[in-house]
Amino acid sequence: MKFNSVFDIIGPVMVGPSSSHTAGAARIGKAARNLFGKEPKWARIYLYESFAKTYKGHGTDFALAGGLLGFETDDSKMKQALEIARERGLDIEFIEDNAGVDHPNTARLIIGNDTDQLELIGISIGGGKVEITELNGFELRLSGNHPAILIMHNDRFGAIASITKILAKHEINIGHMEVNRKDVGTEALMVIEVDQNVHDSVLKEMEDADHIEQIAKIVS
Amino acid sequence: MFRTVAELVEVAEKENILISEVMIRQEMEVKEKTREEVFSEMEKNLDVMEKAIEDSLKGVVSVTGLTGGDAVKVQEYMKENTPLSGNLMMDAVSKAMGTNEVNAAMGTICATPTAGSAGCVPGTLFAVKNQLNPSREQMVRYLFTSGAFGFVVANNAFISGAAGGCQAEVGSAGAMASAAIVEMAGGTPQQSADAFAMTLKNMLGLVCDPVAGLVEVPCVKRNAGGSSLAIVSADMALAGVTSTIPCDEVIGAMYRIGKQMPSSLRETGEGGLADTPTGRLLKQKLFGITSGS
């Protein structure tokens, strides 16, 4: 089921006016920031359909910026997020795109700094709940609401087992897991939603496992 | 975990507990939290709702100036006149509109189930409170009962205007409020389901056509409509009126209608009231662009 908590329905507490366009957008921005692991220096944000047509009036722009700055949906600074981003040297460009998309509230974020870059597609599915549907070209279904670990790895024997073994050792329960690869034996992405936030020491242990390239986490 | 209203009612009846209790127990199980944790998290939402209503009754104006001040007007009318539809009804209307005025003014609200429909549940709650004198616990339970029904809609249909039109948004919100009023007034779980069904039935086909694409016009007044219908349906259910079409089938109908709606009537701000001469003019005035259709 898409919604598993009563607080997905009664909540979130947020700064108005639209749970899909404002709170959801903030959560997509925050997911991108978390996955990037630090504050980006620049962001190019493509908006589609309803997001593209109504973002100015709904504050989708400042909400996405707020998320990139790490704000929660009810942060009172949300409305000033665009100015705060400018002050902090985060350069954001919004692009209204009329390409066809599966969901009316879709945003594609490309964020980065001098050395790294990350691309993410997020959809806002209602009531402030979001899903991340694509990361760096990999299709996935990830709710921004649960803690998760994202692991770029090589598509080799044992890569998945070495990760799940570490999780089992630390008694971390897997709620949802997906593995995607671009082609046999090439770059692959493991997405693991877990019940509790994962400590950095556990991530470090995973980084040292076989065939693992890069690890990011989403905290909830 | 319950998936349908029929299952929700069945659990409540079999175990002889309230709908709100079914929701509380499920939340404790799914999130592995204690009763106190789940309860206090919901109580915080109640505090936000109460504060938003208080703020609205001081008078708010949205950034665009399109909405605001109507909640206050209704309260003043109630003081000086005898409302034709009764004080409780107009109080709910005022508080539902007020919550959404705060939302449009980019104030802090609790999405129930969305921000655009955030007025119905608190608006009715703080109006019926004056007549039913609930305890604080019963007020928090009102939100769990609303949430239980919203949970079924969200998982079987949709709760956003962009996905299913305003029937999914204010329709769901008003229907959720109906079910909660019934429980607070001492009705049975089945009566909650009937009230929910009757409100949603009257909201079927409701389009999402925000003027200039904003959650203001017609959203604020539709929260007034959703709240008043919530009270009427709750009274009907408490009187023993039942829904001929079972609740889950009404939700199914709402889903299919939403799927059949063209995108121009689903929050794009291109059709319906947004595409009236005044709607187009307001969009041009606010954004300097002509309507897309």
Interface residues (C-beta under 8 A of the other chain):
Chain A: M1 K2 F3 N4 S5 V6 F7 D8 I9 I10 G11 P12 V13 M14 V15 G16 P17 S18 S19 S20 H21 T22 A23 E49 S50 K53 T54 K56 G57 H58 G59 D74 S76 K79 P104 N105 I125 G126 G127 G128 D195
Chain B: M1 R3 M23 Q26 E27 V30 K31 E32 E41 M42 K44 N45 V48 S62 T64 V102 N103 A104 A105 M106 G107 T108 I109 C110 A111 T112 P113 T114 A115 G116 A118 V121 L143 F144 S146 G147 A148 G150 F151 A154 N155 F158 I159 S160 G161 A162 A163 A168 M176 P210 A212 G213 L214 V215 E216 S263 R266 E267 T268 G269 E270 L286 F287 G292
